[in-house]
Amino acid sequence: MAPRELTKGERLLIERRRRDCNQRTAALLRGVSQSRYQAWELDKEDGAPDVPIGKLKPHERCFLARRRAGGTREWLAGELRCSKRWVTLMERGEVACDRLTAFWES
């Protein structure tokens, strides 16, 4: 999954996660309401800025794969036989995400 294959909403989401901020803060930084920002992230409203994000990191690709699949962290933890917390840490890049990468590549 290359950055150019991402929707505008996915790019906004990745940018926000990299900044480690919530939607309210991201909306304030963009000068829009939180509801508009949320709609942009969900690709439910036009007008979202086209944010350059550069190369995706492995944990970001795994996070987006789960999001696109409509899966929850709880579901994925069950599939991987690990804790929800461990999935969260892998998807944030705080621990190695080899298990996630292998899961999404299979």
Phi, psi and omega per residue, in radians:
M1 nan 1.957 3.130
A2 -1.609 2.670 3.139
P3 -0.932 -0.592 -3.130
R4 -1.220 -0.286 3.111
E5 -1.503 -0.090 -3.110
L6 -1.470 2.625 3.032
T7 -1.311 2.910 3.079
K8 -1.063 -0.672 3.127
G9 -1.113 -0.710 3.110
E10 -1.146 -0.673 3.105
R11 -1.140 -0.707 3.082
L12 -1.078 -0.734 -3.134
L13 -1.095 -0.790 3.123
I14 -1.105 -0.757 3.102
E15 -1.029 -0.779 -3.131
R16 -1.116 -0.758 3.124
R17 -1.102 -0.664 3.110
R18 -1.145 -0.583 3.102
R19 -1.415 -0.157 -3.127
D20 0.962 0.886 3.100
C21 -2.245 2.837 3.127
N22 -1.534 3.055 -3.097
Q23 -1.127 -0.614 -3.140
R24 -1.065 -0.831 3.134
T25 -1.136 -0.761 3.118
A26 -1.064 -0.703 3.112
A27 -1.106 -0.750 3.105
L28 -1.060 -0.726 3.126
L29 -1.123 -0.538 3.136
R30 -1.577 -0.165 3.129
G31 1.290 0.545 3.122
V32 -2.253 2.948 3.098
S33 -1.250 2.771 3.104
Q34 -1.097 -0.669 -3.133
S35 -1.143 -0.672 3.092
R36 -1.162 -0.762 3.131
Y37 -1.051 -0.783 3.128
Q38 -1.053 -0.739 3.113
A39 -1.092 -0.660 3.080
W40 -1.088 -0.822 -3.131
E41 -1.073 -0.559 -3.135
L42 -1.547 0.071 -3.110
D43 0.980 0.638 -3.135
K44 -1.824 -0.036 -3.129
E45 -2.519 2.381 3.092
D46 -1.263 2.876 3.070
G47 1.757 -0.021 3.135
A48 -1.160 2.449 3.088
P49 -1.202 2.632 3.110
D50 -1.610 1.702 -3.007
V51 -1.551 2.179 3.035
P52 -1.334 2.293 -3.114
I53 -2.126 -0.109 -3.122
G54 1.277 -2.729 -3.080
K55 -1.336 2.375 3.072
L56 -1.312 2.469 3.047
K57 -1.495 2.745 -3.108
P58 -0.949 -0.738 -3.117
H59 -1.173 -0.526 3.091
E60 -1.228 -0.674 3.079
R61 -1.091 -0.710 3.131
C62 -1.154 -0.747 3.098
F63 -1.032 -0.814 -3.131
L64 -1.170 -0.592 3.096
A65 -1.081 -0.769 3.113
R66 -1.127 -0.757 -3.137
R67 -1.069 -0.783 3.130
R68 -1.144 -0.570 3.131
A69 -1.343 -0.211 -3.124
G70 1.328 0.327 -3.118
G71 -1.565 2.666 3.074
T72 -1.667 2.892 3.056
R73 -1.129 -0.604 3.119
E74 -1.086 -0.787 3.133
W75 -1.065 -0.830 -3.101
L76 -1.130 -0.670 3.088
A77 -1.049 -0.701 3.093
G78 -1.117 -0.716 3.117
E79 -1.129 -0.654 -3.101
L80 -1.575 -0.119 -3.084
R81 0.975 0.919 3.067
C82 -2.487 -3.103 -3.121
S83 -1.465 2.759 3.044
K84 -1.045 -0.697 3.125
R85 -1.037 -0.704 3.138
W86 -1.144 -0.689 3.071
V87 -1.063 -0.784 3.129
T88 -1.020 -0.813 3.142
L89 -1.094 -0.705 3.109
M90 -1.147 -0.766 -3.110
E91 -1.217 -0.378 3.075
R92 -1.536 -0.170 -3.119
G93 1.411 0.300 -3.120
E94 -1.484 -0.335 3.012
V95 -2.391 2.870 -3.132
A96 -1.002 2.453 -3.097
C97 -1.928 0.481 -3.118
D98 -0.988 -0.706 -3.136
R99 -1.139 -0.694 3.104
L100 -1.148 -0.796 -3.140
T101 -1.025 -0.816 3.130
A102 -1.084 -0.701 3.125
F103 -1.067 -0.855 -3.061
W104 -1.309 -0.356 3.101
E105 -1.471 -0.293 -3.120
S106 -1.487 nan nan
